[in-house]
């Protein structure tokens, strides 16, 4: 699993795997990015879409999560 989303939840949230250092930086920058909900808080982020975090960043996080899991 590289991403998790409750598709009917509004606003949409997606959880992705992330390098711990990057996750810490992103959590400090965007209030929409928090430790992974019901996941390992060190390695997973939950992102609430539609806020200050740019859509391109969310797409990059999803792609990066895929790369981490399939490595």
C-alpha positions, 0 to 999 in steps of 0.5 A, a space after each residue: 500500500 502506498 496511499 490511503 484515501 477515504 474517497 467519500 470524505 470531504 474535504 478529501 484526505 490522502 495518507 502517503 509514505 514519506 521520508 521522516 525528515 521531509 515529513 517533519 519539514 512538511 508538517 512544520 510548513 503546512 497545517 494541512 499535513 499531519 502525521 499519518 492517521 492510524 499509521 506509523 506517525 514517523 513514516 506516514 503523512 495525512 494531507 487534507 486536499 484543497 488547502 495551502 498545500 499545492 496540488 502539485 505537492 500532493 501529486 509529488 508526495 503520492 508518486 514519492 510514496 509509490 517509489 518508497 513502497 516499491 523500492 
